[in-house]
Amino acid sequence: MSEQKGTSKTPVPEATLVAGYGLEGDAHAGGWHRQVSLLAVSSIDKMRAKGLSLACGDFAENLTVEGIDLPALPAGTRLVITSPGVAGGPLLEVTQIGKQCHQGCAIFQQVGDCVMPREGIFARVMKGGTVRPGDLISSFDQDIYLVGILIASDKGSRGERVDISGKVTTQMLEDAGGLVVSHTIIADEKDLIKKHLLHLCDEVGLDLVVTSGGTGLGPRDVTPDATLEIIEKQVPGIAEAMRIESLKKTPRAMLSRAVAGIRGKTLVINLPGSPRAVEECLQVILPALGHGIQILRAHAAECARPLD
């Protein structure tokens, strides 16, 4: 880690990776696409062969790794960091391979070359946690989609209501192949909902963000309004399918203002606040959800069927 940009980084016994930000306390952390930098030991060895005495962090990399061909990883590759014997751990997504060096670091000035702009990689933090020397880093299952759950509830945010809807949503989505990495309860405030949606979509870069609550006609029901202000495209079929299914149970379903849409490569879906209604709505959209997310991530073929 380092306190200032443009300097080498000092090894530390452990550090905290923060979702959508980077290494806590590091100068390069922030809500952008180069939150964490990684460099392979083999890349450092290439520069040592030129006669330089180099240590981990001299290229200003946050994580020095071995056993992975970092420059060969395509953007979008997801990596998981785990402590030996412990399941799960922080998740990173590769966002950039190398970068242009405008000023020329001290190493470049000494030998006329620097490996970091060619072979260093950059990533965003999709799930936070502690990272230590000796941890394992490996490719994460690319078919698992990462989910954020945002509960909009005044009472829930004050601790006056148990969040059952969030538990139902987590269970159903993880049973269907997702992994919930963020679960937050906030008040029914439009600007606050927008702030959290933008963070989960832009800085964390999740595949799916599901909201629950605030979709009705009440004066505090503003979740659809906040969603419409941040999405770039609507996916009306999702909301329509949920309303059609709910109408089979109650005519009040037509009062739902829930919407669904896309921001970047993130799918955002409004669910109702009732646990039973959440279950009914998810049951109708889950069969298509995974395929839609894979298309957004460009990991699936288009869904046109051949003519008979």
C-alpha positions in Angstrom: 0.0 0.0 0.0 1.0 3.7 -0.3 -0.3 6.9 1.0 0.6 8.8 -2.2 0.3 8.1 -5.9 3.6 7.9 -7.9 5.5 6.1 -5.2 6.3 2.4 -4.6 4.1 0.5 -2.2 5.0 -0.9 1.2 4.2 -4.5 2.0 1.7 -4.9 4.8 0.7 -8.0 6.8 -3.0 -7.6 5.8 -5.3 -5.2 4.2 -9.1 -4.7 3.6 -10.6 -4.8 0.2 -13.7 -2.6 0.0 -16.3 -3.4 -2.6 -16.5 -0.7 -5.3 -13.4 1.1 -3.8 -10.2 -0.9 -3.6 -7.7 -1.4 -0.7 -8.7 0.7 2.3 -6.2 3.4 2.9 -4.4 3.1 -0.4 -3.8 6.1 -2.6 -5.1 4.5 -5.8 -8.4 3.3 -4.3 -11.6 5.0 -5.4 -14.8 4.6 -7.2 -13.3 4.0 -10.6 -12.3 1.1 -12.8 -8.7 0.8 -11.6 -9.4 0.1 -8.0 -6.7 -2.6 -7.5 -3.6 -3.3 -9.4 -1.9 -6.7 -9.8 1.5 -7.8 -11.1 3.0 -11.3 -11.4 6.3 -12.3 -9.9 7.4 -13.5 -13.3 7.0 -10.0 -14.7 9.2 -8.6 -11.9 11.8 -11.3 -12.7 12.0 -10.0 -16.2 13.1 -6.6 -14.9 15.5 -8.2 -12.3 17.2 -9.9 -15.3 18.1 -6.4 -16.4 20.2 -6.0 -13.3 17.7 -4.3 -11.1 17.2 -5.1 -7.4 13.5 -5.1 -7.0 11.0 -5.9 -4.2 7.2 -6.5 -4.2 5.5 -3.1 -4.5 8.3 -1.4 -6.4 6.0 -1.2 -9.4 3.2 0.3 -7.3 1.1 -2.9 -7.6 -1.3 -3.6 -4.8 -1.1 -7.4 -5.1 1.9 -9.3 -6.2 0.9 -12.8 -7.4 2.3 -15.9 -8.9 0.9 -18.9 -10.8 -1.4 -16.9 -13.0 -0.6 -15.5 -16.5 -2.2 -12.1 -15.6 -1.7 -10.3 -19.0 -3.5 -13.2 -20.7 -6.7 -12.7 -18.7 -9.4 -11.0 -20.7 -11.2 -8.0 -19.3 -14.2 -9.3 -17.4 -12.4 -12.3 -15.8 -13.3 -12.7 -12.2 -10.8 -13.7 -9.6 -11.4 -15.0 -6.0 -9.0 -14.6 -3.2 -9.2 -17.2 -0.4 -7.3 -17.9 2.7 -6.0 -21.6 2.9 -8.8 -23.8 4.2 -11.5 -21.0 4.1 -14.2 -21.0 1.5 -15.1 -17.8 -0.3 -13.3 -14.5 -0.1 -13.0 -11.2 -1.9 -13.9 -11.1 -5.5 -12.2 -9.0 -8.2 -13.1 -8.3 -11.8 -10.4 -7.5 -14.4 -11.2 -4.2 -16.0 -7.9 -3.3 -17.8 -4.7 -4.9 -19.0 -1.7 -2.6 -18.7 -1.9 1.2 -19.0 -0.1 4.1 -20.6 2.7 5.5 -18.5 2.7 9.3 -19.1 5.6 10.4 -16.8 7.9 7.4 -16.7 8.6 5.9 -13.3 12.0 5.7 -11.6 12.5 2.2 -13.0 11.9 3.3 -16.6 14.3 6.2 -16.1 17.0 3.8 -14.9 16.8 1.1 -17.7 14.5 2.6 -20.3 11.8 0.0 -19.7 9.0 -0.9 -17.3 6.9 -4.0 -17.3 3.9 -2.6 -15.4 2.3 -0.7 -18.3 2.4 -4.0 -20.4 1.8 -6.8 -17.9 0.2 -5.2 -14.9 -3.6 -5.6 -14.7 -6.3 -3.6 -13.0 -9.5 -4.7 -11.3 -12.6 -3.5 -9.4 -13.6 -5.1 -6.1 -17.0 -6.8 -6.4 -16.9 -8.4 -2.9 -14.8 -7.1 -0.1 -12.8 -8.8 2.6 -9.4 -9.2 4.1 -6.4 -10.1 2.0 -3.0 -11.4 3.3 0.3 -12.6 2.0 0.0 -16.3 1.3 -3.7 -16.2 0.2 -4.7 -18.1 -2.8 -5.9 -16.3 -6.0 -7.8 -18.2 -8.7 -10.4 -17.8 -11.4 -13.9 -17.5 -10.1 -16.7 -19.5 -11.8 -17.7 -17.1 -14.6 -21.3 -18.6 -14.8 -22.2 -17.4 -11.3 -23.8 -14.0 -11.5 -23.2 -11.5 -8.7 -26.2 -9.9 -7.0 -26.9 -6.9 -4.8 -30.1 -6.7 -2.8 -31.5 -3.3 -1.8 -34.4 -3.2 0.7 -36.3 0.1 0.7 -38.1 0.3 4.0 -38.4 3.1 6.5 -39.3 0.7 9.3 -36.6 -1.8 8.2 -33.9 0.9 8.2 -34.9 1.8 11.8 -34.8 -1.8 12.9 -38.5 -1.9 13.5 -39.2 -4.7 10.9 -37.5 -8.0 10.3 -36.2 -8.3 6.7 -37.9 -11.5 5.6 -38.1 -10.4 1.9 -34.3 -10.1 1.7 -33.9 -13.6 3.0 -36.4 -15.0 0.5 -34.7 -13.2 -2.3 -31.3 -14.4 -1.3 -32.3 -18.0 -1.0 -34.2 -18.1 -4.4 -31.5 -16.3 -6.3 -28.6 -18.4 -4.9 -30.6 -21.6 -5.6 -30.9 -20.3 -9.2 -27.1 -19.8 -9.7 -26.5 -16.3 -8.3 -24.3 -15.2 -5.4 -25.5 -12.4 -3.2 -22.5 -10.2 -2.3 -24.4 -7.1 -1.0 -27.5 -6.8 1.1 -28.5 -3.3 2.4 -31.6 -1.9 4.1 -32.2 1.8 3.6 -35.0 4.3 4.1 -37.6 5.2 1.4 -35.7 8.2 0.2 -35.3 8.6 -3.6 -31.9 10.3 -3.5 -30.6 7.6 -1.1 -31.9 4.8 -3.3 -30.3 6.4 -6.4 -27.0 6.7 -4.6 -27.0 3.0 -3.6 -28.1 1.9 -7.1 -25.3 3.9 -8.8 -22.7 2.5 -6.4 -23.8 -1.1 -7.0 -24.0 -0.6 -10.8 -21.1 1.6 -11.6 -18.5 1.2 -8.8 -19.1 -2.5 -7.7 -20.3 -3.5 -11.2 -22.7 -6.2 -10.1 -24.6 -8.3 -12.7 -28.0 -8.0 -11.0 -29.4 -5.5 -8.5 -32.8 -6.4 -6.9 -34.8 -3.9 -4.9 -37.6 -4.8 -2.6 -40.3 -2.4 -1.4 -41.6 1.0 -2.3 -43.3 0.1 -5.6 -46.9 1.1 -4.7 -48.9 4.2 -4.8 -48.0 5.6 -1.3 -46.3 9.0 -1.0 -43.1 7.2 0.3 -43.1 4.6 -2.5 -40.3 6.0 -4.7 -38.2 3.0 -5.7 -39.5 2.9 -9.3 -38.9 6.7 -9.6 -35.3 6.3 -8.4 -34.7 3.4 -10.7 -36.0 5.2 -13.8 -33.6 8.0 -13.2 -30.5 5.8 -13.2 -31.3 3.1 -15.8 -30.4 3.6 -19.5 -32.9 1.1 -21.0 -36.1 -0.4 -19.7 -36.8 -4.1 -19.8 -40.6 -3.9 -19.6 -41.3 -7.6 -20.1 -39.9 -8.4 -16.6 -42.2 -6.1 -14.8 -45.1 -7.1 -17.0 -44.6 -10.8 -16.4 -44.5 -10.2 -12.6 -47.7 -8.2 -12.7 -49.5 -10.8 -14.8 -48.5 -13.6 -12.4 -49.5 -11.5 -9.4 -52.9 -10.6 -10.9 -53.7 -14.3 -10.7 -53.6 -14.0 -6.9 -55.0 -10.5 -6.3 -56.4 -7.6 -8.4 -54.3 -5.2 -6.3 -51.3 -6.3 -8.4 -52.3 -3.8 -11.1 -51.3 -1.1 -8.6 -47.7 -2.0 -8.7 -45.4 0.5 -10.4 -42.3 -1.8 -10.4 -39.9 -1.4 -13.3 -36.9 -3.2 -14.6 -34.0 -1.9 -16.7 -30.3 -1.9 -17.6 -27.5 0.4 -16.5 -24.2 -0.5 -18.2 -24.0 -4.3 -17.8 -26.2 -4.4 -14.7 -29.8 -5.5 -14.7 -32.0 -3.7 -12.1 -35.3 -5.2 -11.0 -37.9 -3.8 -8.6 -39.6 -6.4 -6.5 -42.6 -5.8 -4.1 -42.0 -5.6 -0.4 -44.1 -8.5 0.7 -42.2 -11.8 1.1 -45.0 -13.8 -0.5 -45.2 -11.4 -3.4 -41.4 -11.5 -3.8 -41.5 -15.3 -4.0 -44.3 -15.2 -6.6 -42.5 -12.6 -8.8 -39.2 -14.4 -8.7 -40.7 -17.7 -9.6 -42.0 -16.3 -12.9 -38.8 -14.4 -13.9 -36.1 -16.8 -12.7 -36.3 -19.2 -15.7 -35.1 -16.3 -18.0 -33.0 -14.3 -15.6 -29.7 -16.2 -15.9 -29.8 -16.1 -19.7 -30.5 -12.4 -19.8 -27.6 -11.7 -17.5 -25.2 -13.8 -19.6 -26.3 -11.9 -22.7 -25.6 -8.6 -20.8 -22.1 -9.9 -20.0 -21.7 -11.1 -23.6 -21.3 -14.7 -22.4 -24.3 -16.2 -24.1 -25.6 -16.5 -27.6 -28.6 -14.6 -28.8 -31.9 -16.4 -28.0 -33.4 -16.6 -31.5 -34.7 -20.1 -32.4 -34.3 -21.7 -35.8 -37.4 -22.0 -38.1 -39.2 -25.3 -38.1 
